Structure formats: structure tokens, C-alpha cells
Amino acid sequence: MRITRIAWVATAAAVLLVATGCTSQPDPNATACTGWSTATDAWATAEQSASTSSAHLASLRSDLHSELQKASRTATGEVKSAMTSAVADLPDNALRIVEPGSKYRSAYDSANSQVQKACAAAGHTIALKPAPVVS
């Protein structure tokens, strides 16, 4: 009887944990939002730093699009929708975002705002930097 009671309590506890979302699986939107934030912030910071080597900056510029695509692949629901839309609107090379007179600068900032809102609605607050101004 004692073993049955212990088994029942253990089963009830496991069901409660799963029902309340306490599982060992990481939230895919948390991973996606963090990945998005990391990629955009690394690029924006490098663009604004006088100490960034031109080779490193060129690498970040060319990799930004693929890094954002990678982040969007793990997302779900509205976060995935916002990220997928943002990636579709961005140029393949981030240099085109910071070029003087670029039409992509406002699209980048708008897309990032939508991603930020979607992440917040999913419970994952991220702070994203606006597109840097490079002269």
C-alpha cells in the first residue's frame, strides 16, 4: 500500500510538472530570440567600433543574414512569423543596410521592432540596437 501511494504521488508530481510547462526541453522561442539578439548586437556593435578589423566586419556583414535565418528556424508561432518576415526583407549582405541613403535601414529597424515585440509577447524580452549609422 505504501509503495502504491509513493508511485501515485510521483506520477501526480510528474503530470503537474509537464502540465505547468516545467520540462527539461528548452523553449525554442527563447533560443531563437537570444540568437537573434546576439547576431544583431554583434553586428551593430562591430559597425560602430573603430577598433573592428575590416576582415571581421566584412565577415559579420556577410554572415548576418544567415545567422538570422538560423535563429528563425528554431522559433515557433508568432516569433517564427516575425523572424521569417524580417529575414525575407533584408539584403544578403548587411553592408547594404548601413550604406549612405540605404532603403534597407528603416526596413531593418522595423523588422527588428516586430521581432522584439513577438519575442516579448512569447515571454522573452530582448533589447535590439537600431541599424548603425556609418559614414
Salt bridges, closest charged atoms under 4 A:
ASP27 OD2 - HIS124 NE2 2.60
GLU47 OE2 - ARG61 NE 2.57
GLU67 OE2 - LYS70 NZ 3.33
ASP92 OD1 - HIS65 ND1 3.99
